[in-house]
Amino acid sequence: MERFEALAADQAAWSQNTFGSDSQRDWTGPLAHLRMELLEIETLPFDREEWADALLLLLDASRRAGFNATGLLMAAEYKLSINKERSWQATNADGSVEHDRSKETK
């Protein structure tokens, strides 16, 4: 956990120094860049540095949206517990899998 928080803090300081403070720049830029990185990963799926770029951009966008790394990690742990309880549909033609929404209440 300490290494993750240290990475997030280091990335935040570098990003704000390089691209502007959170008051100058919001989450939309890093999220747009993340979309581009995801397309690169589709063509270079075994390039660990492309996956790392995506992680760093996710950390930057989420921080600029008001979330800290620990809170994001806790939300991921909670979401995993929800996903473990869900029923999952068959794999789609594109390889994606979605949960069964027919039992959800609104």
C-alpha positions as CSV (number, residue, x, y, z in Angstrom):
1,M,0.0,0.0,0.0
2,E,2.8,2.4,0.8
3,R,4.4,1.9,-2.6
4,F,1.1,2.6,-4.3
5,E,0.5,5.8,-2.3
6,A,4.1,6.9,-2.9
7,L,3.7,6.3,-6.7
8,A,0.4,8.2,-6.7
9,A,2.0,11.1,-4.8
10,D,5.0,11.2,-7.1
11,Q,2.9,11.1,-10.2
12,A,0.6,13.8,-8.8
13,A,3.5,16.2,-8.1
14,W,5.1,15.6,-11.5
15,S,1.8,15.9,-13.4
16,Q,0.8,19.2,-11.7
17,N,4.3,20.6,-12.2
18,T,4.4,19.5,-15.9
19,F,0.8,20.0,-17.0
20,G,-0.8,22.4,-14.5
21,S,-2.4,22.3,-11.1
22,D,-5.7,20.7,-10.4
23,S,-7.3,24.2,-10.4
24,Q,-5.8,24.9,-13.9
25,R,-6.6,21.5,-15.4
26,D,-9.3,19.0,-14.7
27,W,-9.7,15.2,-15.3
28,T,-10.8,15.4,-18.9
29,G,-7.4,15.7,-20.5
30,P,-5.8,12.7,-18.7
31,L,-9.0,10.7,-19.5
32,A,-8.8,11.6,-23.2
33,H,-5.1,10.6,-23.2
34,L,-6.1,7.3,-21.4
35,R,-8.4,6.5,-24.3
36,M,-5.5,6.9,-26.7
37,E,-3.3,4.6,-24.5
38,L,-6.0,1.9,-24.4
39,L,-6.0,1.9,-28.2
40,E,-2.2,1.5,-28.2
41,I,-2.6,-1.4,-25.8
42,E,-4.9,-3.1,-28.3
43,T,-2.0,-3.1,-30.8
44,L,0.8,-3.7,-28.2
45,P,-0.9,-5.9,-25.6
46,F,2.3,-7.3,-24.2
47,D,4.1,-4.0,-23.7
48,R,4.1,-3.5,-20.0
49,E,5.0,0.2,-20.3
50,E,1.8,0.9,-22.2
51,W,-0.2,-0.7,-19.4
52,A,1.8,1.4,-16.9
53,D,0.9,4.6,-18.9
54,A,-2.7,3.6,-18.6
55,L,-2.4,3.2,-14.8
56,L,-0.6,6.5,-14.4
57,L,-3.3,8.3,-16.5
58,L,-6.0,6.7,-14.5
59,L,-4.4,7.8,-11.3
60,D,-4.0,11.4,-12.7
61,A,-7.6,11.6,-14.0
62,S,-9.1,10.2,-10.8
63,R,-7.0,12.5,-8.6
64,R,-8.0,15.5,-10.7
65,A,-11.6,14.4,-10.2
66,G,-11.2,14.5,-6.5
67,F,-10.2,10.9,-5.5
68,N,-7.1,9.9,-3.7
69,A,-5.2,6.7,-4.4
70,T,-6.2,5.0,-1.2
71,G,-9.8,5.9,-1.7
72,L,-9.7,4.6,-5.2
73,L,-8.0,1.4,-4.1
74,M,-10.7,0.9,-1.4
75,A,-13.5,1.5,-3.9
76,A,-11.9,-1.1,-6.2
77,E,-11.8,-3.6,-3.3
78,Y,-15.5,-2.9,-2.6
79,K,-16.4,-3.1,-6.3
80,L,-14.6,-6.5,-6.5
81,S,-16.7,-7.8,-3.6
82,I,-19.9,-6.7,-5.5
83,N,-18.6,-8.3,-8.8
84,K,-18.0,-11.6,-7.0
85,E,-21.7,-11.8,-6.0
86,R,-23.0,-11.0,-9.5
87,S,-24.0,-13.5,-12.2
88,W,-22.1,-13.1,-15.4
89,Q,-23.3,-13.6,-19.0
90,A,-21.6,-15.5,-21.7
91,T,-18.6,-13.9,-23.4
92,N,-19.5,-11.4,-26.2
93,A,-18.1,-11.7,-29.7
94,D,-15.5,-9.0,-28.8
95,G,-14.3,-10.9,-25.8
96,S,-16.1,-8.7,-23.2
97,V,-18.3,-10.1,-20.5
98,E,-21.1,-8.2,-18.8
99,H,-23.0,-9.0,-15.6
100,D,-26.6,-10.0,-15.7
101,R,-28.6,-6.8,-15.1
102,S,-32.0,-8.5,-15.2
103,K,-32.0,-9.0,-11.4
104,E,-30.9,-5.4,-10.5
105,T,-33.4,-3.1,-8.8
106,K,-33.6,0.6,-9.6
